[in-house]
């Protein structure tokens, strides 16, 4: 295929955002969103590069590395059954604009977590890349019929409800700036804000409205 390639193996999922692709050695603290995501799973990817500055990826992978009942460890809500095709479908665009001064890592995906229980994820990364100054802004969103990320469930530990939550929505915003006053120095600052919500119609007994939002977390280093 001209300007294209394909691969089938255990691979990193092609989500967008710049923090997702950084070397872990360069991460001071991961967002809760990325900390709770799967990464390396079995799958295949088709890549189309119309030119040196744009790359479009179409990827299909397993939705997880372990069976449904092992992941949720007896906490599946009543009526939730395993899917016949637990797969993830991702479309990803990586772009370099204006001689690489502005870069994009965008992706949208659908995950079939269980029968009739899907998750939609949007991950958008934008980066300004100058000679001695770089800044990126990532936005990540997940709407999950079955709470796969899991950190919205933090409230259920103190209640009689001990099952995985349903109809959760996550939003994460990450801003990181780096400055190199000298080739031997790299100064950076990073901030994060995250929310996790549970749909009112799926709230377990004991949840109240002001508890359904996971407090935003901001880190500056």
Secondary structure, 3 states (H helix, E strand, C coil): CCCEEEEEEEEECCCCCCHHHCCHHHCCCCCHHHHCCCCEEEEEEEEEEEECCEEEEEEEEECCCCCHHHHHCCCCCCCCCCCCCCEEEEEEEEEEECCCCEEEEEEEEEEEEECCEEEEEEEEEEEEECCCEEEEEEEEEEEEEECCCCHHHHHHHHCCCCCCCEEEEEEEEEEEEEECCCCCCCEEEEEEEEEEEECHHHCCCCCCHHHCCCCCCCCCC
